[in-house]
Amino acid sequence: MRNIATLLDERLILLDADVTSAEQCIRTMADLFETYGYVKPGYGDAVVEREKGFPTGLPGKGINIAIPHTNNALVNKPAVGVIVPRQAVEFAVMGQKETKISCELILPLVVQDTKRQMAMLKKMMKIIQDGELLQNLRHAKDKQTILQLLSVLNDD
């Protein structure tokens, strides 16, 4: 299994992003994923549609996070994106689409196989439970810091 380090690409990290909605976050990152060859055209639409029925907002320890993703039909190669928005962005809560939370970190996933997607989501749960890590990610000043902080996902 390839480790997360190969899934991180500093071109997919947006700090102080001027995004104001869940859909704008999804489409902005989908455009980057497509530009750099991670996904096929139509990926952004697929994620937006999936988010409507199966939202990905999660309450984190001190900071809420969203992990937008979709099925693998439009994936060329796996990746993890990072959006640190200028202002928190509202996402619906996973399993409670009527409930909205303000997310200060958005970590879009592009995963090719279902087993890998489940493994990645489990690793993401570890991040969500680490309040200090979430704060450090939220307040990182450069992409290298983000890459270093997310290297914790390498631990199995």
Beta strands, then each sheet from edge to edge (+ up, - down):
strand 1: 8-17
strand 2: 57-58
strand 3: 65-66
strand 4: 79-85
strand 5: 89-93
strand 6: 96-103
strand 7: 105-106
strand 8: 109-110
sheet 1: 1+ 4+ 8-
sheet 2: 2+ 3- 7-
sheet 3: 5+ 6-
end
